[in-house]
């Protein structure tokens, strides 16, 4: 558990065609390097899961890796739309894309249920929306104590969850801090997991508000300096706002995107 391997080897071993894959990170510690390796290895028919899909999912969709997206919001933060996502939905390019939409709370609770070994989670939500009519994973349940009608969402258990963190030790324990979103829950809910990290060190030292994923919860650890760029890794580098702006122009045009994709695959 928590075996230290090369990123290419980890993706080859853990991510397979047809898998349900979660690459989690909320504005921070987004696993771009791992997502790019999935593209290079030409994985296909993936169900991509994420609370807030942004550039890396736009890239995966544009590269033809995805057949389905399960999410709660999608966009280029601070810039606008995801144009490869829109093209796949509107025109089926490069392949048609199915979607399943949830609220943020619904997605977070689905991960929590999966991490807890429960079949579903209960919350107050979805009232007044038509999302339940479009998803088999949203239902209702009556509270046995109060009689209140509540929303129920099916547990989410990805085949593989991928996260990025600041560091790991040589035993495979992973440490992250700053905005950590649902990374812990997504890892614990998954059949297997990969953590890319900025560095591997001999011993983890305490950091305020840090999350530590123990080695038994992580299948593989891969050292990937800069692996969250152009998002940021607190204590290591800042968000590359120019890259997010540039992506808007790249992703709007199929030919320009194809050129970007060729450069990535050749790297």
C-alpha positions in Angstrom: 0.0 0.0 0.0 1.2 3.5 -0.8 3.8 2.0 -3.2 6.1 4.7 -4.7 6.2 4.4 -8.4 6.7 6.5 -11.6 3.6 8.4 -12.8 3.6 6.6 -16.1 3.7 3.2 -14.4 1.0 4.2 -11.9 -1.5 5.3 -14.6 -0.8 2.3 -16.7 -1.5 0.0 -13.8 -4.5 1.7 -12.2 -6.5 3.5 -14.9 -8.2 1.3 -17.5 -10.6 1.9 -20.4 -14.2 2.0 -19.1 -13.2 3.0 -15.5 -14.9 5.5 -13.3 -12.2 8.0 -12.5 -12.2 10.9 -10.0 -9.5 13.6 -10.3 -10.3 15.8 -7.3 -9.0 19.1 -6.1 -10.9 22.3 -5.4 -9.1 25.2 -7.1 -5.9 23.9 -5.4 -3.8 20.8 -5.9 -5.6 19.8 -9.1 -3.9 16.7 -10.5 -3.0 18.0 -13.9 0.1 15.9 -14.4 -1.8 12.7 -13.8 -4.7 13.8 -16.1 -2.2 14.6 -18.9 -0.6 11.1 -18.5 -4.1 9.6 -18.9 -4.4 11.5 -22.2 -1.0 10.3 -23.3 -1.9 6.7 -22.6 -5.1 7.2 -24.7 -7.5 5.8 -22.2 -11.1 5.7 -23.5 -14.7 5.4 -22.4 -14.0 6.8 -19.0 -16.7 8.0 -16.6 -15.1 11.2 -15.2 -16.3 12.2 -11.8 -15.6 15.6 -10.1 -17.4 18.2 -8.1 -16.0 21.1 -10.1 -14.6 20.0 -13.5 -12.4 22.7 -15.0 -9.5 22.7 -17.4 -8.2 19.2 -16.9 -11.6 17.7 -17.6 -12.0 19.9 -20.6 -8.7 18.5 -21.9 -9.6 14.9 -21.1 -13.0 15.3 -22.9 -11.4 17.0 -25.9 -8.9 14.2 -26.1 -11.7 11.7 -26.5 -11.0 10.0 -23.1 -14.5 10.4 -21.7 -17.9 9.0 -22.5 -19.7 10.3 -19.4 -19.3 13.1 -16.8 -20.7 13.1 -13.3 -20.4 16.6 -11.8 -21.9 19.5 -9.9 -20.5 22.5 -11.8 -18.3 23.0 -14.8 -16.3 26.0 -16.1 -13.0 27.8 -16.5 -12.8 29.5 -13.1 -12.8 33.3 -13.5 -12.8 33.1 -17.3 -15.9 31.3 -18.7 -17.0 28.1 -20.3 -15.4 24.8 -21.0 -15.5 24.8 -24.8 -14.4 21.2 -25.3 -17.1 20.1 -23.0 -19.7 22.2 -24.8 -18.5 20.8 -28.2 -18.9 17.2 -27.0 -22.4 17.9 -25.6 -23.6 19.9 -28.6 -21.9 18.2 -31.5 -20.5 14.9 -30.2 -16.9 15.9 -31.0 -14.7 14.1 -30.6 -17.1 11.6 -29.1 -20.6 12.0 -27.6 -20.7 12.8 -23.9 -23.3 11.8 -21.4 -23.8 13.9 -18.3 -25.2 13.4 -14.8 -25.5 16.6 -12.8 -25.7 17.0 -9.0 -25.5 19.8 -6.5 -22.2 20.4 -4.7 -23.8 19.0 -1.5 -25.1 16.0 -3.3 -21.7 15.1 -4.8 -19.9 15.7 -1.4 -22.4 13.4 0.3 -22.1 10.8 -2.3 -18.3 10.6 -1.7 -18.9 10.5 2.1 -21.4 7.6 1.7 -18.9 5.8 -0.4 -16.1 6.4 2.0 -18.3 5.2 4.9 -19.3 1.9 3.3 -22.9 3.1 3.1 -25.3 2.6 0.1 -26.5 6.2 0.1 -26.5 9.5 1.9 -29.3 11.7 3.1 -29.5 15.5 2.9 -31.9 18.4 2.5 -31.5 19.3 -1.1 -32.7 19.1 -4.7 -36.1 20.5 -3.7 -37.5 22.7 -6.4 -35.1 21.3 -9.1 -35.6 18.9 -11.9 -32.3 17.1 -11.3 -34.0 14.0 -9.7 -36.0 13.5 -12.9 -32.7 13.2 -14.8 -30.6 11.0 -12.5 -31.1 7.4 -11.3 -28.8 8.2 -8.4 -31.1 10.8 -6.7 -34.2 9.6 -4.8 -36.1 10.4 -1.7 -36.4 8.7 1.7 -38.7 9.3 4.6 -37.1 9.9 8.0 -38.2 7.1 10.4 -38.1 9.5 13.3 -39.8 12.7 12.1 -41.6 11.6 8.9 -39.7 14.3 6.9 -39.2 13.7 3.2 -35.5 14.0 2.4 -33.2 13.7 -0.6 -31.2 10.5 -0.9 -28.1 10.1 -3.2 -26.4 6.9 -4.1 -22.9 6.3 -2.8 -20.1 7.1 -5.2 -17.3 4.6 -5.4 -14.8 5.4 -8.2 -12.7 2.6 -9.7 -9.8 5.0 -9.1 -9.4 8.4 -7.4 -6.4 10.6 -8.3 -5.3 13.5 -6.1 -2.3 15.8 -5.9 -0.6 16.7 -2.6 2.4 18.6 -1.3 4.4 15.7 -0.1 4.7 12.1 0.9 7.2 10.1 3.0 9.0 7.0 1.8 6.4 4.7 3.6 3.7 6.1 1.3 1.9 8.4 3.8 0.6 11.5 1.9 0.2 15.0 3.4 -1.7 17.9 2.0 -2.8 21.3 3.4 -4.6 24.4 2.4 -7.9 24.0 0.5 -8.4 20.3 0.4 -12.0 19.9 -0.8 -13.2 16.3 -0.8 -9.9 14.6 -1.6 -9.8 12.5 1.6 -13.4 11.2 1.1 -12.8 10.6 -2.7 -9.7 8.5 -1.9 -11.4 6.5 0.9 -14.4 5.8 -1.4 -12.4 4.4 -4.3 -11.4 0.9 -5.1 -7.8 2.1 -5.6 -6.1 5.5 -5.6 -3.1 7.4 -6.8 -1.5 10.4 -5.1 0.9 12.6 -7.1 3.1 14.8 -4.9 5.5 17.7 -5.2 8.2 15.8 -3.3 8.9 12.7 -1.4 10.8 13.2 1.9 12.1 11.0 4.7 9.7 12.1 7.4 6.5 14.2 7.4 6.4 17.1 9.9 3.3 18.6 11.3 1.5 21.3 9.3 -1.5 23.3 10.7 -4.8 21.9 9.4 -3.0 19.3 7.2 -4.8 16.1 6.0 -2.7 13.0 6.1 -3.7 10.0 3.9 -2.2 6.9 5.5 -0.4 4.5 3.3 -3.1 1.9 3.7 -5.5 4.3 2.0 -3.3 5.0 -1.0 -2.5 2.4 -3.6 0.4 4.3 -5.3 2.4 7.5 -4.8 4.2 9.2 -7.7 6.5 12.2 -7.4 5.5 14.9 -9.8 7.0 18.3 -9.1 4.7 21.0 -10.5 2.0 18.3 -10.9 -0.9 20.7 -10.0 0.1 23.5 -12.4 -1.5 25.6 -13.7 -3.6 25.4 -10.4 -1.6 26.0 -7.3 0.1 24.1 -4.5 0.2 26.1 -1.3 3.7 26.5 -0.1 5.2 25.5 -3.5 3.8 27.7 -6.3 0.9 30.1 -7.2 -1.9 29.7 -9.6 -1.0 30.5 -13.2 -3.9 32.8 -14.1 -2.4 33.5 -17.6 -2.7 29.8 -18.4 -6.4 29.8 -17.6 -7.0 32.8 -19.8 -4.9 31.2 -22.6 -6.9 28.0 -22.4 -10.1 29.9 -23.4 -8.7 30.7 -26.8 -7.0 27.3 -27.3 -10.2 25.4 -26.4 -12.6 27.4 -28.6 -11.1 26.2 -31.8 -10.8 22.5 -32.7 -7.7 22.9 -34.8 -5.9 25.0 -32.2 -6.9 22.4 -29.6 -5.6 19.6 -31.8 -2.3 21.4 -32.0 -2.1 21.7 -28.2 -3.0 17.9 -27.9 -0.2 17.0 -30.3 2.3 18.9 -28.3 1.1 17.3 -25.0 1.3 13.8 -26.4 4.8 14.4 -27.8 6.1 15.7 -24.4 
